[in-house]
Structures are given as C-alpha cells and as structure tokens.
Amino acid sequence: MLQIGPYHFQSKLFLGTGKFSNFDIQKEAVDASETEVLTFAVQRMNIYEPNQPNFLEKIDLQKFKFLPNTAGAKTAEEAVRIAKLAQASGICHMVKVEIIGCDKTLLPDPVETLRATEMLLEEGFIVLPYTSDDVVLAKRLENLGAHAIMPGASPIGSGQGIVNPLNLQFIIEQSEVPVIVDAGIGSPTDVAYAMELGADGVLLNTAVSGATDPVKMAVAMKLAVQAGQLGFEAGRIPKKTHAVASSPQEGLGL
Amino acid sequence: MDVRINGNKMNIPQDVNTISKLIAHLNISNPVIIVEHNAQILQKEDHATTEVAPNDNIELIQFVGGG
C-alpha cells in the first residue's frame, strides 16, 4: 500500500498521458496498467478549434486520482499559477511541481522547485516535486513538507533508465516520505530496478505511450513494479567477486 | 463587445454576458474547462454568475496529455 498525503493506492505505478497515438489506445493502456494515478499538463485552449478531442473524454473521472504537472513553468510563481488553475477544475487531487531549468536536458530548476514546493505547501496543496537525483535537495524538499519526492531516473523522455542508482538509493534510504522515481524510464528493467532499490513507486509516460505496443508495455510495466517490489522485499543476495558453487563439487568421485 | 480571449481580440454578441454563455457561444465541448477572468481564477460554480464586460481579459485553459 502506497500512501501520499490522505490518499492510499494499491498500485505503485503512476502513468502519464502524453503522446499516445490515439485516445482509444491510451484508454486501453491506462486500464491495462491498473494505475490509480494519472498525470497530465495544463494548457491554453485553442479557441479556434474548440471541438478537438480531449484525452479526458475517454477517462472515467471518478476512477482515478489526478496529478496535474506544472510543465511550462520556468519560475515558482508560474508553477503556483498553473497549480491553482488545475485546482479550479475541481477534479485534481495533487500537484506535480515541474519547473524545467534547462531546455536542452529538461532537468528541473532546483531553486525554483524548492520555492514552488514551499509556496504550494503553504497554500494547502498535496505537493509532489519532480527533482533531480540530488540527495541533499531531496532532503530539503522533504523537510519543507513535500508529500512525496520524485527524483528523475534520467532526463525526461530519454529512456536511459536509472543512470545514478547510488544517488537514488541514498534518497530512498534517507526519505521518510514516499519516493516515486520519475522520468527517463525506458523499459520494464528500469522499473524493476527502481523498485528493487526500494522506491515506493514509479511514474512513467513515454516508455508506454512510445512503445510499439503501448497496451502490452503497460502490462509489462505493471508486472515489473510488482516483480521489483517483491524482489526488494525478498532481499537479494549480496554481490560477490568470486563464484560460489550452488551444487556440490564432489560429484560421485568416479 | 470586444474582449480578449487567450490573447486574441474577439468580438462577441452583447447577450454573451456571462462566462457560461461565452463557453457555450464558443462551442467548447471539453469535459473540463478552467477560466481565468481578468487575472482571477474562477471556480467552476462561478462560471454562470461571472459577468463578461467589454475589454475583459479571459483565459480558457484545458488539460492535455502530459507526464
């Protein structure tokens, strides 16, 4: 069971809703993933094409907890404005602070992320900051009162998986609030690895929406979360530098 | 009357005088619409009672796919 603020989740997989080829595939993938949390972005409407299909049309609004992100914000103030706009919809439960500080790498701006987290917590939001895998920053965010910490595995959409497992491990070990590994996940291997490191959950998007078969990949990710979680709980054997036989070496002595 | 919607100047009929009427006038069918009226974020229940006046600045916001 994963708890974030007042919310309890059976599933430890959060799914983004970007870049699916169509909304039917998206709905199938969402259902197949068995996620309980969906993320999305906030954007100005195109008033000249007001009848363009919207991804929410296929989504049962009662079935999920919604985690809008503040993508597009460059400052804490912009992130707070986006969060308040999302909240005014009446359907959102939490907010993912996402303040990009570098257009090339899409890595988050640590200073603005910290400021936005503090401002949103003061306003009473359930705040999940997307952050780099900086161990000290993660602790600072937790100390402010963030309801979960979401360190990136690698740059957004890169599919590179976990590039600094040691930092993630440090963040997980020190954290008293849930750690959701967010961004950069490419394959079920990455998801299982994050969970084996002790993460409380994984947030991914492109790894599913960009897969050749998004629905099948959604199932794979669901199972990877479960496999990694079980592996973490079971306790893996320590790595050794030398072979240790698993069969008797004597044989029949012939 | 002239209003500014999402940064674009637009002329709307005089009887389109509330936010709810404006949303209907623009034929917006999104399941979720968020409105910022003269830099004030409106709650959904206030759409019907918030009046639209000439030169108002209105932002119509939606949710889109994202991660």
Interface residues (C-beta under 8 A of the other chain):
Chain A: G16 T17 G18 K19 F20 Q26 T39 F40 A41 V42 Q43 R44 M45 I47 P50 N51 N54 F55 L56 E57 L61 P68 N69 A71 K84 L85 A86 A88 S89 G90 I91 I156 G157 A183 L203 L204 N205 T206
Chain B: I5 N6 G7 N8 M10 L26 N27 I28 S29 N30 P31 V32 I33 I34 V35 E36 I41 L42 Q43 K44 E59 L60 I61 Q62 F63 V64 G65 G66 G67
